[in-house]
């Protein structure tokens, strides 16, 4: 299982199928919640996750595809676009320090 | 977001008293509203339904945000959203959807609107106001209220 220390997270990618809808919404929420943390949050289609991503966040239904395109990344999957516990946990770990694992 | 694209919420793409026979019909109406303002080609609409079959675009609070597939970006002429309200509700794989926000995007023109939608959905009162809106101006006000304050720097 990939894992990363919260202080080594510089770029989070929110991946979705088209990079058009839900990922855009979640990325904007994350950006707001992580304001002041020196972490870049971007949204991209799941098949073009950039190599310098530290953490990939995607819907559970896309996790298998994300694992193929970014096999060595820490992958957080969620079910709810707004207020998912996995995403809340990621934000809290970044804010409080700790290890984020897939 | 470096570019200052015009806000892609055209009042002509807001329909507040629609009814649909089911999820696919509702999505088709969202697509037709995008087509009516010249944002997409007709082929885009089928890809919205295809996209929905892979993963639901239900985002909570009675709202779904149907959009096309990555391959369908070719069929998008400009960034736009449509808002179609179904007062009687539509069964969305077990969830009840009252407001459908159709999305067509080539670039980032819709990002601020979706960020604002996320804000609305986090506030139950605002989400209720969106579900119950009967005036186009009210929908425009809700979706654009904080846009000037949005910080989308990446």
Interface residues (C-beta under 8 A of the other chain):
Chain A: X17 X18 X19 X20 X21 X22 X24 X25 X26 X28 X29 X31 X32 X35 X40 X41 X42 X45 X47 X59 X61 X62 X80 X81 X82 X83
Chain B: X51 X54 X55 X57 X59 X60 X61 X65 X66 X67 X68 X69 X70 X72 X73 X103 X105 X110 X111 X114 X115 X117 X118 X121 X122 X150 X151 X152 X154
